[in-house]
Amino acid sequence: MNGHDYDLIIIGSGPSGRAAAIQAGKLKRRVLVIDRKDRLGGVSVHTGTIPSKTLRETMLNLSGWRERSFYGLSYRVKDRISAEDLKARLHMTLDYEVDVLEHQFNRNHVDTLNGLARFVGPHEIEVATEAGETTRLTASKFLIATGTKTYRPDYVPFNGRTVVDGDEFLEMEAIPRSLAVIGAGVIGVEYATMFSALDVRVTLIEPRETFLDFIDRRLIEDFTHQIRENGVDLRLGSAVERIEDAGDHVEISLANKRHVRAEMLLFAAGRMGATSALNLDAVGLKTDHRNRIAVDRRTYQTAVPHIYATGDVIGHPSLASTSLQQGRVAACHALETPTLPESPWYPYGIYSVPEMSTCGMSEEELQERGIPYEVGVARFRETSRGHIMGLEHGMLKMLLSLKTRRVLGVQIVGEGATELIHIAQAVMNLKGTVDYFVQNTFNYPTLAEAYKIAGLDAFNRMPIPEEFKVRRKEAITPEDPQN
Ligand SMILES: Cc1cc2nc3c(=O)[nH]c(=O)nc-3n(C[C@H](O)[C@H](O)[C@H](O)COP(=O)(O)OP(=O)(O)OC[C@H]3O[C@@H](n4cnc5c(N)ncnc54)[C@H](O)[C@@H]3O)c2cc1C
């Protein structure tokens, strides 16, 4: 340990800090996790992933959303589901998540300390507790896993009640009758569509003409149609000129001279790296315009090699899922333990209503890169499971290389998208081709059958290379749908 207090000190107990700490504990190294919040878990557990997904599940259950095409919306929506109804389940889930985390840390001998950490030298930090005490600690290696804070520009009159940011939103005392959301990024879209499912009048405001640009445009068209049908008033190309806190409501003036009035405003236009308290000057580290830290994306080392950074503080893709993965890889590298390299394709899940999930490239990206491709599409209503579930919408789009027949991207919108995408992820990372979907039997009836339908859709239009024809003849059986 070279005389240091710890082998690894981790600042932040969110997903990346948590994964790194448990990995270090498993390697029997001395590891400490510091968090300024008295409850472990980070943004993910307390204001981000877990609360928003618990809220979504609660809303869909209480409103009877999934069965609406058979029975209409549940009477509870009309009678108004209360904020208390939503919070009851939220607190149960969060308490459970924190318990599990504390138990994991105990089992793996991970030390924890509550306080605000700042560097005072290359191998030394100072931790200030809320009681005003300070402690100095040293380590061979550090991991910055401090995540992000909400972006709160001066022109937004935040009051924690009718004008709130993403972290304050879940503290609402009552469900508003109308909600304006500024920012059609992942968080804005998720909350806007969830509340619309509860019959709240939602206006989603985005200054740019497009939104969620990393997703295939055909999927976004389908999604836009669905959310508008569900009642979301989507205002694209609508820069905000002025926001006025009018006591019991909010008045929003848009640059295009339109006007929005709502009982509550959620400002969800971006987050900033939580680095300002770290005193990075003491170790010679710089941040970008969003206070994020640059790293080597293979090892997660910063410009100072014994200091690592993972999770949202390093920027895209800013997901709990990728943060967990990064934390573990960084800990292995820092503690000089060999591990497997990360797979290139990871899924992106957007838990809007309807949900969306993607893995790999979009059609626009393939066109930009000049890659020849074929497309296979399946609608959920084409599957028997979709009929049984009463799904009127939902689609799966598969992009395939014309040269290698490999799957290059899959995009799904609709029920179960965030679960279904893992089939695509497995096939892609195992270098699978369209033939996988044609050759293999899928459970019936399932929504996963959409893969088979989309695969066949593309397969039937794809040219078959000569040498491949020989192989295909051998492989085809009488039951093959192509025979
Ligand atoms: C509303 C919302 C919904 C989301 N939904 C999803 C989703 O569905 N799926 C998904 O994969 N991701 C989702 N995310 C993203 C996910 O929450 C983040 O990617 C993840 O939390 C980032 O983890 P992290 O390890 O960077 O740390 P974070 O979870 O950001 O935690 C950082 C911790 O560091 C602490 N800290 C900061 N500075 C200091 C300091 N100087 N000293 C001590 N402690 C400090 C903070 O108190 C905090 O506890 C969502 C985010 C939000 C906001």
Ligand as a Chemical Component Dictionary entry (heavy atoms), coordinates in Angstrom:
data_LIG
# 
_chem_comp.id                   LIG 
_chem_comp.type                 NON-POLYMER 
_chem_comp.pdbx_formal_charge   0 
_chem_comp.three_letter_code    LIG 
# 
loop_
_chem_comp_atom.comp_id 
_chem_comp_atom.atom_id 
_chem_comp_atom.alt_atom_id 
_chem_comp_atom.type_symbol 
_chem_comp_atom.charge 
_chem_comp_atom.model_Cartn_x 
_chem_comp_atom.model_Cartn_y 
_chem_comp_atom.model_Cartn_z 
_chem_comp_atom.pdbx_ordinal 
LIG C1  C1  C 0 -34.365 11.078 -13.810 1  
LIG C2  C2  C 0 -33.278 10.153 -14.255 2  
LIG C3  C3  C 0 -33.604 8.918  -14.789 3  
LIG C4  C4  C 0 -32.606 8.031  -15.178 4  
LIG N1  N1  N 0 -32.959 6.814  -15.709 5  
LIG C5  C5  C 0 -32.007 5.929  -16.069 6  
LIG C6  C6  C 0 -32.353 4.636  -16.565 7  
LIG O1  O1  O 0 -33.523 4.308  -16.680 8  
LIG N2  N2  N 0 -31.368 3.767  -16.896 9  
LIG C7  C7  C 0 -30.048 4.100  -16.775 10 
LIG O2  O2  O 0 -29.186 3.267  -17.088 11 
LIG N3  N3  N 0 -29.679 5.325  -16.313 12 
LIG C8  C8  C 0 -30.624 6.237  -15.965 13 
LIG N4  N4  N 0 -30.271 7.472  -15.467 14 
LIG C9  C9  C 0 -28.845 7.818  -15.376 15 
LIG C10 C10 C 0 -28.212 7.253  -14.100 16 
LIG O3  O3  O 0 -28.916 7.652  -12.964 17 
LIG C11 C11 C 0 -26.791 7.734  -14.047 18 
LIG O4  O4  O 0 -26.152 7.338  -15.240 19 
LIG C12 C12 C 0 -26.017 7.152  -12.874 20 
LIG O5  O5  O 0 -26.624 7.486  -11.660 21 
LIG C13 C13 C 0 -24.590 7.679  -12.880 22 
LIG O6  O6  O 0 -23.884 7.015  -11.887 23 
LIG P1  P1  P 0 -22.525 7.577  -11.295 24 
LIG O7  O7  O 0 -21.758 6.395  -10.838 25 
LIG O8  O8  O 0 -21.897 8.510  -12.238 26 
LIG O9  O9  O 0 -22.937 8.354  -9.941  27 
LIG P2  P2  P 0 -24.231 9.100  -9.450  28 
LIG O10 O10 O 0 -25.378 8.157  -9.384  29 
LIG O11 O11 O 0 -24.424 10.343 -10.222 30 
LIG O12 O12 O 0 -23.814 9.446  -7.956  31 
LIG C14 C14 C 0 -22.726 10.298 -7.658  32 
LIG C15 C15 C 0 -22.572 10.420 -6.152  33 
LIG O13 O13 O 0 -21.399 11.178 -5.890  34 
LIG C16 C16 C 0 -21.638 11.997 -4.756  35 
LIG N5  N5  N 0 -20.697 13.130 -4.777  36 
LIG C17 C17 C 0 -20.607 14.101 -5.726  37 
LIG N6  N6  N 0 -19.599 14.947 -5.427  38 
LIG C18 C18 C 0 -19.052 14.513 -4.271  39 
LIG C19 C19 C 0 -17.958 14.956 -3.470  40 
LIG N7  N7  N 0 -17.200 16.023 -3.811  41 
LIG N8  N8  N 0 -17.698 14.285 -2.318  42 
LIG C20 C20 C 0 -18.432 13.197 -1.957  43 
LIG N9  N9  N 0 -19.458 12.737 -2.690  44 
LIG C21 C21 C 0 -19.757 13.367 -3.844  45 
LIG C22 C22 C 0 -23.095 12.414 -4.886  46 
LIG O14 O14 O 0 -23.649 12.758 -3.620  47 
LIG C23 C23 C 0 -23.732 11.143 -5.471  48 
LIG O15 O15 O 0 -24.263 10.334 -4.433  49 
LIG C24 C24 C 0 -31.246 8.392  -15.049 50 
LIG C25 C25 C 0 -30.903 9.635  -14.507 51 
LIG C26 C26 C 0 -31.901 10.517 -14.106 52 
LIG C27 C27 C 0 -31.503 11.837 -13.510 53 
# 
loop_
_chem_comp_bond.comp_id 
_chem_comp_bond.atom_id_1 
_chem_comp_bond.atom_id_2 
_chem_comp_bond.value_order 
_chem_comp_bond.pdbx_ordinal 
LIG C1  C2  SING 1  
LIG C2  C3  SING 2  
LIG C2  C26 DOUB 3  
LIG C3  C4  DOUB 4  
LIG C4  N1  SING 5  
LIG C4  C24 SING 6  
LIG N1  C5  DOUB 7  
LIG C5  C6  SING 8  
LIG C5  C8  SING 9  
LIG C6  O1  DOUB 10 
LIG C6  N2  SING 11 
LIG N2  C7  SING 12 
LIG C7  O2  DOUB 13 
LIG C7  N3  SING 14 
LIG N3  C8  DOUB 15 
LIG C8  N4  SING 16 
LIG N4  C9  SING 17 
LIG N4  C24 SING 18 
LIG C9  C10 SING 19 
LIG C10 O3  SING 20 
LIG C10 C11 SING 21 
LIG C11 O4  SING 22 
LIG C11 C12 SING 23 
LIG C12 O5  SING 24 
LIG C12 C13 SING 25 
LIG C13 O6  SING 26 
LIG O6  P1  SING 27 
LIG P1  O7  DOUB 28 
LIG P1  O8  SING 29 
LIG P1  O9  SING 30 
LIG O9  P2  SING 31 
LIG P2  O10 DOUB 32 
LIG P2  O11 SING 33 
LIG P2  O12 SING 34 
LIG O12 C14 SING 35 
LIG C14 C15 SING 36 
LIG C15 O13 SING 37 
LIG C15 C23 SING 38 
LIG O13 C16 SING 39 
LIG C16 N5  SING 40 
LIG C16 C22 SING 41 
LIG N5  C17 SING 42 
LIG N5  C21 SING 43 
LIG C17 N6  DOUB 44 
LIG N6  C18 SING 45 
LIG C18 C19 SING 46 
LIG C18 C21 DOUB 47 
LIG C19 N7  SING 48 
LIG C19 N8  DOUB 49 
LIG N8  C20 SING 50 
LIG C20 N9  DOUB 51 
LIG N9  C21 SING 52 
LIG C22 O14 SING 53 
LIG C22 C23 SING 54 
LIG C23 O15 SING 55 
LIG C24 C25 DOUB 56 
LIG C25 C26 SING 57 
LIG C26 C27 SING 58 
# 
